[in-house]
Amino acid sequence: MAITKRIDRPIKNAMRARLEHILQHYREIAVSIDKFRVQTANEEYVRFWDQLQHDNDELMRNISRYMVMRCNR
């Protein structure tokens, strides 16, 4: 396991704020994807929306996990 250098609180807080901003954009994207999926009739396109939503959810989980592990409060 690698030893990581200590990160000062102001730097952690700034990074967390930036990540929260990015996370908010991904949440807005999730709402749009859901809206477009509901409006889509073609099954192939619905599957694409589902995959896109899954990928977006995974990105949000990764960002959230990083915020907790590296920008903890």
Secondary structure by P-SEA (a helix, b strand, c coil): ccccccccaaaaaaaaaaaaaaaaaaaaaaaaaaaaaaacccaaaaaaaaaaaaaaaaaaaaaaaaaaacccc
